[in-house]
């Protein structure tokens, strides 16, 4: 006796998917984990001001009252 699709639990659907298409189920789990880690990494990058590079390829002129200037002066060893 087969259950209607609306009466299945999430665990039953996962087990059936793992038995029928294990490659798709495994890569889906890995993709969700990768998206989660990438989101967390981008969040942390923006929180610690990851774009505050002291050495750039081109010259950048900043006003003395710019808040980035204080961070750059704090980071420089001299």
C-alpha positions as CSV (number, residue, x, y, z in Angstrom):
1,X,0.0,0.0,0.0
2,X,1.5,3.3,-1.1
3,X,1.1,6.5,0.8
4,X,-0.2,9.6,-0.9
5,X,2.6,12.2,-1.5
6,X,0.9,14.5,1.0
7,X,1.1,12.0,3.9
8,X,4.8,11.3,3.7
9,X,7.1,12.8,6.3
10,X,10.3,14.6,5.4
11,X,12.4,11.7,6.7
12,X,10.5,9.2,4.4
13,X,11.1,11.5,1.4
14,X,14.8,11.8,2.2
15,X,15.2,8.0,2.6
16,X,13.4,7.4,-0.7
17,X,15.5,10.0,-2.5
18,X,18.7,8.6,-1.0
19,X,17.7,5.1,-2.3
20,X,16.7,6.3,-5.8
21,X,19.1,9.2,-6.6
22,X,21.9,9.2,-4.1
23,X,24.2,11.4,-6.2
24,X,21.6,14.2,-6.4
25,X,20.9,13.9,-2.7
26,X,24.6,14.0,-1.7
27,X,25.4,16.9,-4.0
28,X,22.3,18.9,-2.7
29,X,23.5,18.5,0.9
30,X,27.0,19.6,-0.1
31,X,25.7,22.6,-2.1
32,X,23.6,23.8,0.8
33,X,26.5,23.5,3.1
34,X,28.7,25.4,0.6
35,X,26.2,28.2,0.2
36,X,25.9,28.5,4.0
37,X,29.7,28.7,4.4
38,X,30.0,31.2,1.6
39,X,27.3,33.4,3.1
40,X,29.0,33.3,6.5
41,X,32.3,34.1,5.0
42,X,31.0,37.1,3.1
43,X,29.2,38.3,6.3
44,X,32.5,38.0,8.3
45,X,34.4,39.7,5.5
46,X,32.1,42.7,5.6
47,X,32.1,42.8,9.4
48,X,35.9,43.1,9.8
49,X,36.3,45.6,7.0
50,X,38.0,43.1,4.7
51,X,38.2,45.6,1.8
52,X,40.5,47.9,3.9
53,X,43.7,47.2,1.8
54,X,46.7,49.2,2.8
55,X,48.6,48.5,-0.5
56,X,46.6,49.1,-3.7
57,X,47.6,49.0,-7.3
58,X,46.5,52.6,-8.0
59,X,46.8,55.7,-5.8
60,X,43.7,56.7,-3.9
61,X,43.2,60.2,-2.6
62,X,41.2,60.5,0.6
63,X,40.0,63.4,2.6
64,X,41.6,63.7,6.1
65,X,38.1,63.5,7.7
66,X,37.3,60.2,6.0
67,X,36.8,57.4,8.6
68,X,38.9,55.0,6.5
69,X,42.0,57.2,7.1
70,X,42.0,56.5,10.8
71,X,41.8,52.8,10.2
72,X,44.6,52.9,7.6
73,X,46.8,55.0,10.0
74,X,46.1,52.5,12.8
75,X,47.2,49.6,10.6
76,X,50.4,51.1,9.4
77,X,53.5,50.2,11.4
78,X,55.3,53.5,10.9
